């Protein structure tokens, strides 16, 4: 329907009033804060590290506008920073074709590669990053296999299989009721409550959308008015007022969309708070030798139905156990507060504290109480709990499932599964990548890869403090200030190969290319090239080596992008040739007056006199630079041209030593 001018003006006036009253949010509000300005500046420069920090740490609104009406996505697209554009889109930046800002972003994209990336992110994918999380929570209402519900709510003609931990996290009423009686397994609805009203409320609690038709009418036993009255009563009873507010504002599409986004975010925060206060708070550290003997009752106040075990690696420091971390024997305890631990946590050999001396030298394991309903977000756990394996069979106590990773990595994985959010330190990113690959959690693999490839920004200049590999120090990803943890770049590339993450392969190749002089003579780099060549089965002489091809490409990008316009490169080559000839003449030939400037020793090498050394120092002081092969170049451009050829020559020499054609 096309609105008349007066109708459009009235609609815009009403929208402005809602925004001024704080009821409606602008999709792209103005933001003059220092943190947002820092994000915009990073998008202009293409600084992935700063962008990642502003988004994850500072929580900057990436869809806001600066004083010039630019969004971060428009700036990154306009300046041609593909990786920054990709990061912003993955973080929820909006690029809707039917909006002014979206069309502007597409129009201003520097190249087709960025434009195609923008077009690949439709509305549902970019504007609601929590949608997969909400969809999983909602799907639990209809999931019959594997069975994960632990409480049955019944009405006169319907039954609802629900989950205590979700009800406790989302509703203050259920939190108090189940906190007082955690072993409750059945609950009956009052007959005056329409089942349709309770169904709408429960779907809302499980992060589902409010339906346009709430039910009721002929043949249902309740009129539509009675169903609406029931929803209002349940909203007050369960202490979720936003449900009734959403019903009242459902006719306004923009308000409904905003309410939906806010409710999903609120629900995620509530589940995260419950997860941290109950799951992480009640993790148990125990000696690995007796970890499998621990017994945890199925009826417990945090409603856990499985235990995940992670063993400390041999090279990790073993912390001394505190008395607070030692589980107490409360098998016959009916009051959770009597021992400071929830009902049914835990019994067995772990209840007897070992001596500090023996604990300090023994290997430790950490057990995390968890809920299968959330673990099903992993295809690994979905298959495990749906099959005929032992892990899917009922047991008297909670089953302990070992996971092949460290406790710190498992905690990151659980945090992601419960909250859709995970802060991945660079020092653990590779381990998280392998664990996510093992558990078939693709989105977490992407997050780990992003953490590695943005915090260790591969296109940055070589770090001034980067150690040479031949010195025995590790080849690491990090910044010059050392304010982020270190990751071995060789491990990063091998992880990319093993987990099939092209992003890491690209990052590692770019990283090595921009620092090639520090790695080209390293034995492990040589082995890496050999491994890359061996990745091609039935290798032929005409086959190239992927790693070498990528390094050559980014090496060309590193040196030649600065002067490939207007033939500057050719000019530098001519100056370089002239300079080298002039230097040789000056050092090996006498002047017209017969004076010798250089001479040859018995072995035939040219010796440099003291005044020639002084001349070199003068050249360096006037702006000349020393190249990788020890020569003197007239300026930085000429030095880059020589260094580029030197590094290409080293690559060719390496391939010749390995007897590889590439």
Number of C-alpha atoms within 10 A of each C-alpha: 3 6 9 9 9 9 11 12 12 12 13 12 12 12 18 15 13 15 13 11 10 10 12 16 16 14 12 17 14 17 19 12 10 9 16 24 17 15 25 24 17 21 27 20 15 24 21 27 19 17 26 22 15 20 18 13 10 13 12 19 19 23 24 20 23 18 10 7 13 18 27 28 32 27 23 29 28 20 18 21 22 18 19 26 28 19 18 22 22 18 17 20 25 28 26 21 16 9 11 10 22 17 14 15 26 24 14 17 25 17 16 10 11 22 18 12 16 24 14 13 19 13 16 12 17 21 20 18 17 18 18 13 19 21 14 18 21 19 14 21 18 10 14 11 11 17 14 20 20 18 17 16 15 16 17 13 6 11 15 18 19 20 20 24 23 20 20 21 21 24 18 15 17 19 19 12 13 20 17 13 11 18 17 15 15 11 13 11 15 11 9 11 19 25 27 21 24 21 17 24 23 18 17 23 23 24 25 21 20 18 12 9 8 17 21 19 13 9 7 12 11 18 15 19 13 19 22 20 16 21 25 19 17 21 20 15 14 17 15 19 14 15 21 20 14 20 17 11 13 18 11 11 10 14 18 19 14 16 21 20 17 13 21 22 18 14 21 23 16 17 20 21 15 20 20 13 12 19 21 17 13 18 18 19 24 27 21 17 11 13 21 19 13 20 21 24 19 20 19 18 22 27 25 23 21 21 21 20 26 23 23 20 15 10 6 10 12 16 12 13 18 10 9 8 13 16 24 19 17 20 15 9 14 11 14 17 10 11 14 12 19 23 26 23 27 23 19 18 17 22 15 12 16 15 9 12 9 11 17 16 13 15 19 26 23 22 25 24 24 23 21 19 23 20 19 20 20 18 15 16 19 19 14 16 21 15 14 10 10 11 16 17 11 9 10 9 17 21 22 21 15 14 15 16 19 20 22 15 23 24 19 18 24 21 19 20 20 25 21 19 18 18 14 21 18 23 16 19 22 25 18 26 27 20 22 24 19 18 21 16 19 15 13 24 24 17 20 25 25 24 21 31 25 22 22 25 24 24 22 17 11 18 15 9 11 18 15 17 18 14 9 9 10 16 22 18 27 24 20 12 9 12 8 15 15 19 20 14 22 18 14 23 21 18 19 22 15 11 16 13 17 13 15 25 21 18 25 28 25 25 24 24 27 23 20 19 17 17 18 19 16 17 11 15 17 17 12 17 18 16 14 16 20 12 12 13 7 7 12 9 8 8 13 16 21 17 22 19 13 19 22 19 14 19 23 15 16 19 20 17 11 12 16 12 9 8 9 14 20 13 13 22 15 11 15 21 11 11 16 15 11 11 12 12 14 15 18 16 14 14 11 7 6 8 9 14 18 18 16 12 9 7 6 8 9 14 14 14 13 10 10 16 11 11 11 16 13 12 17 16 10 11 11 19 21 18 18 15 10 8 12 22 25 19 17 15 22 25 21 22 20 22 20 19 12 16 19 15 12 15 19 16 12 17 18 12 10 13 9 16 14 15
